[in-house]
Amino acid sequence: MDVLVTGGGGFLGSFICDVHIERGDKVVALDLSDGAKVAHLDDHPNFRFLSTTVTDEATMREEIRTSDLVYHLAAVADPRRYVEDPLHTLQLDLIAGLHVVDWVVEAKRPLVFTSTSEVYGRNPQVPWTEDADRVLGSTDINRWSYATAKAALEHYILAHHQQSGLEFNIFRPFNFFGPRLDSLGAGRVVTIFLEKFLANQPVQIHGDGTQTRTFCFIRDAAEGIVLGSTSEKARNTVLNIGTDIEHTIESLAETMRRVGGFSSPIEYITYESAFGTSYEDIPRRIPDLSRIRSLTGWEATTSLEDGLAQTIEYFHDQQSTSG
Ligand SMILES: NC(=O)c1ccc[n+]([C@@H]2O[C@H](COP(=O)([O-])OP(=O)(O)OC[C@H]3O[C@@H](n4cnc5c(N)ncnc54)[C@H](O)[C@@H]3O)[C@@H](O)[C@H]2O)c1
């Protein structure tokens, strides 16, 4: 099978490339980045890295035409960036995404789209099934630009499925973590905490630390996405993917400190001083995983401790290599 992965040089994309290469598929990773996260695949005969943008229409159309399956992952996915730059978030996650869907429809290829658990917004009734309500805040709050863009693209894909016969898989990831996640200090909670732990500086928790998240190890997640995208039973479905084991952010910090043998103190700061007023946090975000379990049998198997140990080792090595 020939597979195209937009955003294939990113965190999740790089693991999806790994899983497909291990299955014996041919993979093209298309990404704006330098390809460092897929450098280990460079010499593989079935792998090609294309350094370009998803708005490069000629290249995209050609690569879609020669693929059997198209993953569209390229996006602004880092909470800090979608709060600071909602314009680019909408231009990439919404407008560029609509064009990608159009090209895939025209080429009559199946599409896999990574949406987000953020589409549920702050619906207080957890766990969320895939048909749960979306409860979002005001357009004054930049945070919702990301969830809105992703949800609009979901609508567009579902409409094309009904009206143009598009075959699709939509996944709603719940907090993946692991090696190759962002860079230290950037983006998401695990790398933000880890940068401080590795530098032996205080780790800052936003709010009181009782907000919870579930954490799914990236390799498990990539296997689940590939399994769902290649199985007949799961075709044309929207699937939550993650784990349903809740951890408070405070306990995440404490687990990281223990697993990594770190000694940084843990401090608490307000959301406003961290993000300004243009951010709203969500106290609990838990997926209902019945659908993905029943359609694919998939289950994440890596514990938080094991996953954190692998993540810490990866970033430790990165730091040593970069001097
Ligand atoms: N990791 C998670 O927990 C999580 C949670 C929810 C949703 N998602 C979704 O999964 C997908 C992958 O996320 P990720 O965690 O790997 O993020 P990531 O930032 O590591 O990957 C996104 C990739 O897209 C690339 N990109 C950005 N602009 C591009 C452009 N114009 N053309 C081509 N490539 C471009 C980036 O270089 C990056 O490599 C995203 O769509 C994201 O919204 C991930």
Ligand as a Chemical Component Dictionary entry (heavy atoms), coordinates in Angstrom:
data_LIG
# 
_chem_comp.id                   LIG 
_chem_comp.type                 NON-POLYMER 
_chem_comp.pdbx_formal_charge   0 
_chem_comp.three_letter_code    LIG 
# 
loop_
_chem_comp_atom.comp_id 
_chem_comp_atom.atom_id 
_chem_comp_atom.alt_atom_id 
_chem_comp_atom.type_symbol 
_chem_comp_atom.charge 
_chem_comp_atom.model_Cartn_x 
_chem_comp_atom.model_Cartn_y 
_chem_comp_atom.model_Cartn_z 
_chem_comp_atom.pdbx_ordinal 
LIG N1  N1  N 0  -0.496 14.760 19.925 1  
LIG C1  C1  C 0  -1.702 14.874 20.433 2  
LIG O1  O1  O 0  -1.952 14.570 21.602 3  
LIG C2  C2  C 0  -2.831 15.414 19.595 4  
LIG C3  C3  C 0  -4.000 15.743 20.241 5  
LIG C4  C4  C 0  -5.052 16.225 19.486 6  
LIG C5  C5  C 0  -4.916 16.331 18.108 7  
LIG N2  N2  N 1  -3.765 16.011 17.494 8  
LIG C6  C6  C 0  -3.685 16.190 16.038 9  
LIG O2  O2  O 0  -2.802 15.236 15.454 10 
LIG C7  C7  C 0  -2.077 15.841 14.394 11 
LIG C8  C8  C 0  -0.589 15.681 14.631 12 
LIG O3  O3  O 0  -0.250 16.330 15.836 13 
LIG P1  P1  P 0  1.200  16.249 16.470 14 
LIG O4  O4  O 0  1.009  16.090 17.901 15 
LIG O5  O5  O -1 2.021  15.257 15.731 16 
LIG O6  O6  O 0  1.720  17.736 16.185 17 
LIG P2  P2  P 0  3.062  18.227 15.486 18 
LIG O7  O7  O 0  3.101  19.712 15.624 19 
LIG O8  O8  O 0  4.236  17.454 15.962 20 
LIG O9  O9  O 0  2.836  17.845 13.966 21 
LIG C9  C9  C 0  2.278  18.695 13.008 22 
LIG C10 C10 C 0  3.209  18.709 11.823 23 
LIG O10 O10 O 0  2.623  19.509 10.790 24 
LIG C11 C11 C 0  3.686  20.172 10.135 25 
LIG N3  N3  N 0  3.202  21.332 9.403  26 
LIG C12 C12 C 0  2.826  22.543 9.898  27 
LIG N4  N4  N 0  2.435  23.334 8.905  28 
LIG C13 C13 C 0  2.565  22.632 7.758  29 
LIG C14 C14 C 0  2.316  22.925 6.395  30 
LIG N5  N5  N 0  1.831  24.113 6.001  31 
LIG N6  N6  N 0  2.571  21.962 5.485  32 
LIG C15 C15 C 0  3.071  20.761 5.860  33 
LIG N7  N7  N 0  3.319  20.437 7.137  34 
LIG C16 C16 C 0  3.073  21.360 8.068  35 
LIG C17 C17 C 0  4.643  20.558 11.249 36 
LIG O11 O11 O 0  5.936  20.827 10.734 37 
LIG C18 C18 C 0  4.582  19.339 12.151 38 
LIG O12 O12 O 0  5.618  18.432 11.818 39 
LIG C19 C19 C 0  -2.534 17.288 14.317 40 
LIG O13 O13 O 0  -3.516 17.393 13.304 41 
LIG C20 C20 C 0  -3.119 17.544 15.673 42 
LIG O14 O14 O 0  -4.107 18.546 15.617 43 
LIG C21 C21 C 0  -2.707 15.566 18.219 44 
# 
loop_
_chem_comp_bond.comp_id 
_chem_comp_bond.atom_id_1 
_chem_comp_bond.atom_id_2 
_chem_comp_bond.value_order 
_chem_comp_bond.pdbx_ordinal 
LIG N1  C1  SING 1  
LIG C1  O1  DOUB 2  
LIG C1  C2  SING 3  
LIG C2  C3  SING 4  
LIG C2  C21 DOUB 5  
LIG C3  C4  DOUB 6  
LIG C4  C5  SING 7  
LIG C5  N2  DOUB 8  
LIG N2  C6  SING 9  
LIG N2  C21 SING 10 
LIG C6  O2  SING 11 
LIG C6  C20 SING 12 
LIG O2  C7  SING 13 
LIG C7  C8  SING 14 
LIG C7  C19 SING 15 
LIG C8  O3  SING 16 
LIG O3  P1  SING 17 
LIG P1  O4  DOUB 18 
LIG P1  O5  SING 19 
LIG P1  O6  SING 20 
LIG O6  P2  SING 21 
LIG P2  O7  DOUB 22 
LIG P2  O8  SING 23 
LIG P2  O9  SING 24 
LIG O9  C9  SING 25 
LIG C9  C10 SING 26 
LIG C10 O10 SING 27 
LIG C10 C18 SING 28 
LIG O10 C11 SING 29 
LIG C11 N3  SING 30 
LIG C11 C17 SING 31 
LIG N3  C12 SING 32 
LIG N3  C16 SING 33 
LIG C12 N4  DOUB 34 
LIG N4  C13 SING 35 
LIG C13 C14 SING 36 
LIG C13 C16 DOUB 37 
LIG C14 N5  SING 38 
LIG C14 N6  DOUB 39 
LIG N6  C15 SING 40 
LIG C15 N7  DOUB 41 
LIG N7  C16 SING 42 
LIG C17 O11 SING 43 
LIG C17 C18 SING 44 
LIG C18 O12 SING 45 
LIG C19 O13 SING 46 
LIG C19 C20 SING 47 
LIG C20 O14 SING 48 
# 
